[in-house]
């Protein structure tokens, strides 16, 4: 069984930065795809960024140039560095792992609020 624990959310002013972390316990392999999603009130959950085993990354258009996803396979951890945050980035951010077995795992979410 895999468990994902996010941390690093909080309240930040527009233009500020936050770094989210997601630590995975259990059977995580470097071949698994790790990603961050977000969901604002009344909206559907959307992909923010994903990173594959070969460190290939994919970003939502709305965060390109501002967010950076990275992973540390030795620590089973994925990060999301968020810079130049905007009020529209306010959401609950969820960590996701899609294992090579096809299993799909989610964290409990961490709140990010961008407001002055």
C-alpha positions as CSV (number, residue, x, y, z in Angstrom):
1,X,0.0,0.0,0.0
2,X,1.2,3.5,-0.9
3,X,0.6,6.6,1.3
4,X,1.2,10.1,0.1
5,X,1.6,13.0,2.5
6,X,1.7,16.6,1.2
7,X,3.1,19.6,3.1
8,X,4.1,23.2,2.3
9,X,0.8,24.8,1.7
10,X,-0.4,28.0,3.2
11,X,-1.3,31.7,2.7
12,X,0.9,33.8,0.5
13,X,0.5,37.2,-1.1
14,X,0.3,37.6,-4.9
15,X,3.8,37.4,-6.4
16,X,5.0,35.2,-3.6
17,X,6.4,31.7,-3.6
18,X,5.6,28.4,-2.0
19,X,7.2,24.9,-2.2
20,X,5.0,21.9,-1.9
21,X,6.4,18.5,-0.9
22,X,4.9,15.0,-1.2
23,X,6.5,12.2,0.6
24,X,5.5,8.7,-0.5
25,X,5.7,5.6,1.7
26,X,5.3,2.1,0.4
27,X,6.3,0.6,-2.9
28,X,7.2,3.6,-5.1
29,X,9.5,3.0,-8.1
30,X,11.4,5.5,-10.1
31,X,9.3,4.3,-13.1
32,X,6.1,5.6,-11.5
33,X,4.7,8.9,-12.8
34,X,4.3,11.5,-10.1
35,X,2.1,14.6,-10.4
36,X,0.4,17.5,-8.8
37,X,-3.3,18.3,-9.3
38,X,-5.4,21.1,-7.9
39,X,-9.1,21.8,-7.2
40,X,-10.7,25.1,-6.5
41,X,-14.1,25.4,-5.0
42,X,-16.8,24.6,-7.6
43,X,-14.2,23.5,-10.2
44,X,-13.0,20.1,-11.4
45,X,-9.7,18.7,-10.4
46,X,-7.0,19.7,-12.9
47,X,-3.5,18.6,-13.7
48,X,-0.9,21.1,-12.7
49,X,2.3,19.3,-13.5
50,X,3.6,15.8,-13.9
51,X,7.1,14.2,-14.0
52,X,8.0,10.8,-15.4
53,X,10.8,8.4,-14.6
54,X,13.0,10.0,-17.1
55,X,12.4,13.4,-15.6
56,X,10.3,14.4,-18.5
57,X,7.9,17.1,-17.3
58,X,4.5,18.3,-18.4
59,X,2.7,21.5,-17.2
60,X,-0.7,23.1,-17.5
61,X,-0.5,26.2,-19.7
62,X,-1.6,28.4,-16.8
63,X,1.5,27.6,-14.7
64,X,4.2,27.3,-17.4
65,X,7.2,29.5,-16.5
66,X,6.1,29.9,-12.9
67,X,5.9,26.4,-11.4
68,X,8.6,23.7,-11.4
69,X,8.0,20.0,-10.6
70,X,10.9,17.8,-9.5
71,X,11.5,14.5,-7.8
72,X,14.0,12.8,-5.6
73,X,13.7,9.1,-6.2
74,X,16.0,8.3,-3.3
75,X,13.6,10.0,-0.9
76,X,10.4,9.0,-2.8
77,X,9.5,12.6,-2.8
78,X,8.0,15.0,-5.4
79,X,8.2,18.7,-5.1
80,X,6.3,21.6,-6.7
81,X,8.1,25.0,-6.6
82,X,5.5,27.7,-7.2
83,X,6.7,31.2,-8.0
84,X,4.9,34.4,-8.9
85,X,1.7,33.1,-7.4
86,X,-1.6,34.6,-8.5
87,X,-5.0,34.6,-6.7
88,X,-6.3,32.2,-9.4
89,X,-3.7,29.6,-8.1
90,X,-5.8,29.3,-4.9
91,X,-6.9,25.7,-4.5
92,X,-6.4,22.5,-2.7
93,X,-3.3,20.8,-4.2
94,X,-3.1,17.0,-4.4
95,X,-0.2,14.7,-4.9
96,X,-0.8,11.8,-7.3
97,X,1.2,8.7,-8.2
98,X,0.4,6.4,-11.1
99,X,2.4,3.2,-10.6
100,X,3.7,1.1,-13.4
101,X,1.3,-1.5,-12.2
102,X,-1.6,0.8,-13.0
103,X,-2.5,1.6,-9.4
104,X,-3.4,5.2,-8.8
105,X,-2.7,6.9,-5.5
106,X,-3.8,10.3,-4.0
107,X,-2.7,12.4,-1.1
108,X,-5.1,14.1,1.3
109,X,-4.4,17.6,-0.2
110,X,-2.9,20.8,1.0
111,X,-4.5,24.2,0.9
112,X,-2.8,27.0,-1.1
113,X,-4.3,30.5,-0.7
114,X,-3.0,33.5,-2.6
115,X,-4.5,36.7,-1.3
116,X,-3.4,40.1,-0.1
